[in-house]
Amino acid sequence: MEKSLQILGIGNAIVDILARVDESFITDHNLIKKAMTLIEADRSAQLYADMPAGREQSGGSVANSVAGIAMLGGRAGYIGKVADDQLGRVFRHDMTANGVTFNSAPLLDAEPTANCLVAITPDAERTMSTYLGACSALSMADIDQSQIADSEIIYIEGYLWDREHAKQACRVAMEMAHAAGTKVAFTLSDAFCVDRYRDDFSQLIDGPIDILFANRDELCSLYQTDDFAEALSMIEGRVTVAAITCGDEGAIILAGGERHLVEALPTAVIDTTGAGDLFAAGFLYGAMNGFDLAKAGQLGTACASLTISQVGPRPEAAALQELLASFA
Amino acid sequence: MEKSLQILGIGNAIVDILARVDESFITDHNLIKKAMTLIEADRSAQLYADMPAGREQSGGSVANSVAGIAMLGGRAGYIGKVADDQLGRVFRHDMTANGVTFNSAPLLDAEPTANCLVAITPDAERTMSTYLGACSALSMADIDQSQIADSEIIYIEGYLWDREHAKQACRVAMEMAHAAGTKVAFTLSDAFCVDRYRDDFSQLIDGPIDILFANRDELCSLYQTDDFAEALSMIEGRVTVAAITCGDEGAIILAGGERHLVEALPTAVIDTTGAGDLFAAGFLYGAMNGFDLAKAGQLGTACASLTISQVGPRPEAAALQELLASFA
């Protein structure tokens, strides 16, 4: 019998605040360029005060991916924690409006909905400073066993390892998934995140993870090498499918002893925010809807190209659907 | 002695929620296309629930204008009411980050910060549904007499007539302005708003208003005629300067018995939100910084063109500054 959801994502539910900055903003504030750094409420308020005027858009890595899958027409769900506040309502609205099943109860009378200050430098790279707020409250109570069993794949982000309760909830979710014949997909999220949880992530790769997403930096961080070819050979065969993105050089899909190279589409790069998330959206949508792995990878890089050609981590549904139609 | 501010705006402080919709969204929800309609909290929640996923950006008509003036390098201030909530902090941040002096105290423990649901149809026109929230609390207490006296021009939006206390505060602000040698600029805001307050606006034109902004529809609504030429001749000589925008046909500046026709710049229209607001920004900035009226009008239409070539009512500061540099 067909399962209700193709993909059930679990992640940090975040609203992005995006603004263009000069390079000096990164250096003056001691930010780690292109990375995601966790910050506390005080630091977030201070950094925001120094940022230029911005635009707000729902974000969160796996949230962007499942929103993309739903906009492409896939059956997607999401588990994540927002507060019962204005940004929480914006996040919930956007997920629901995109067609994502999002049942997680809001956090009441506690920390506000998470925000991510996204500083976009003139080279179109994004540097992210995240205040986790309500996301820190994600726990076992938010994991719905029947929903996991009724999903083809659960998709979890490495960022969740930054909070103990969320990490434990993810471990249990992975166990529930395998008990129910649900596949487990995972993203390494960020090279510094890999650095924080290298042993855990390595064990997950040798354990419950079936499908791994990573970019070149994250994979090199995982194996503590600067040699990408070496890192590729180390991940080969460790998971059923490894989908490795390589920026403007496209992506490499490793599966069943084969390597599929997928080219990136040339595009004017405006803002790289969400590129990897929408690659995962296109790849997972394709893989769940009858595309072979190479073609799924091509849909992934096409979705990523569309994303970086505009501001923010979520392109418009009409643009994604037009792109998908070109694959028919 | 030079006054501290060139322009002090008074308006409804609003955060926009912008989303692309089909034409059917407008008809199905009985919206008045291209107009601004006031709605209550329940209707706003219902309409939002039916809207596609969106993007958020600080808005408000006169707020957009003063933000534009400040981004161009002018000395601008703003009086408007937000709540002490997430969207209120976003609005305040953006004004301050743009360089606008914004001292209005937030509203505590009452209605939330205003939002405007902006439905953008495929023809790039915007249809706006505004929940005024905290804006309804704008009153005399927010008017700073010394700040008005220390401004060259105060700029007030007709939208404020929708709330009794705000309207009275504006009338007093206009009196304070004239007593201090401060000029009064006013925008008719919206053709339906003109319809609601035609007599008041006519009296203001014959009274304290020195500089009037309107578009063709608003001016025709004011004089209850479909004949734009007739409406133009009726406003001529009634105010010191009338700046009338005509969409893709540019603008007409009436002053001292002369008419200056200003062409619009051809551009790919993405979203018309904020076009009139940024015309006013360019025109007022130019007029306050040594441009003759025709050239100020040209800066106005150039700022409007820039605005409609992107999503949302506030283009980026760097783009506005680049545009201004081309006028040197």
Interface residues (C-beta under 8 A of the other chain):
Chain A: I17 A19 R20 Y48 A49 M51 P52 A53 G54 R55 E56 Q57 S58 A67 D85 Q86 L87 V90 H93 D94 M95 A97 N98 P112 T113 G312 R314 E316 A317 A318
Chain B: I17 A19 R20 Y48 A49 M51 P52 A53 G54 R55 E56 Q57 S58 A67 D85 Q86 L87 V90 H93 D94 M95 A97 N98 P112 T113 G312 R314 E316 A317 A318
